Amino acid sequence: MRYLTFLAIIGISISCQRKNNNQDSHNLLYAVDTVIIESKGRLLDLNRRLFFSDLNEEESSIFLFNTFDHSIDEVNLDNLEITNNFSFEVDGPDGTGEHINNFNLSKDGSFFIKTFNKSALFDRNGHLSIRIDWVNAVNSNGLKFGEFPRNEFLIDDNGLKVFGLSHDLENRDVFLDILFFEDKKVKRFDIDPKKSYHNFVLTVDNPMSFLDPFVHLRYENNFIIVSHQFSNELYLFNSKGEFVQIVNYEPKMTPKRVKDLIGDGISSDEQLKNEYQHFLEQVRFGPPVWDKEKKRYLRLSAKWNFKDRRKEDALLPEIQEVEVYLSIFDAEFNLISESAISELNSEFVKYFAKDGKLWVYQNFSDELGFIVINF
């Protein structure tokens, strides 16, 4: 069943950054609809804001991992209803492992599934096709790689490759590792030259008090794009596993980066909470997504405003307001416009472009839905 609610058409005067860096002004008009998915009585997993999901190449369906029964649900975005379900085994020769970290669709529609200590490609019947072996691959020095990334993305273009984010928690470092499957070799890239991960790791002596920033790994417009939560630069790699460029830009509605910590470190859990709150009050960035119909990139960011009082043992005080912003880039990643989107209440959710519109996940009273922005 489909529910559409027309919310707004808004004209906003904004600054526009052109390629020649001259400032111009024009109106950004946008319309906002809401859609709710017909689940047909199935309990969809909305616990992780749809982060464990992937859109197919045709943009006709989104696939959602369901922790309730260890399966993947297919939701048709044209008909706005669940249409299929794919089951997987936890253990055994076709086992995925118990705790799924993420997954993505391969070019032929197979599922690449990653757990904490293994990753593999499975067909739609849940049968194992290829097991990925990071540990026994060889690094650039000819030595056994011996590591396993926290996050991974498989690409079966120009040969099978797996892109992974590896974290060195002791030294507060993060790297992009690329496993070339046929050669069983790993190539490592530094994707934190500005210390946008390193400088924002929050920790005290107590090992349970550790909070590190999220690093986004996305495949958009034939680029692997790595981006940071608290700084806006982007790192682009092509499907061959080659570094392409670093994108830097100057936003007008938010800072480009939160301020680094002052002093030598954090001495208490209370200070850690306050510092994290201060980060969120400055800016937090989502990943860019590609709008293939209108040939542009879209990216959400936000500033979080909190009430004064924090509940006991809570990481953050109660939220007062979240100011969400949309940045629009051309195909060469030139920033062309920015706007506040008052109908959105978070940037920290799954969002994607479909049919020239931005679709943003929304939980409507435990029903899967989206806020759809046309501009």
Secondary structure, 3 states (H helix, E strand, C coil): CCCCCCCEEEEEEEEEECCCCCEEEEEEEEEEEEEECECCCCCCCCCCCCCCEEECCCCCEEEEEECCCCEEEEEECCCCEEEEEEECECCCCCECCCCEEEEEECCCCCEEEEECCCEEEECCCCCEEEEECCCCCECCCCCECCCCCCEEEEEECCCEEEEEEEEECCCCEEEEEEEECCCCEEEEEECCCCCCCHHHCEECCCCCCEECCCEEEEEECCEEEEEECCECCEEEEECCCCEEEEECCCCCCCCCECCCCCCCCCCCHHHHHHHHHHHHHHCEEEEEEEECCCCEEEEEEEEEEECCCCCCCCCCCCEEEEEEEEEEECCCCCEEEEEECCCCCCCCCCEEEECCEEEEEEEECCEEEEEEEEC
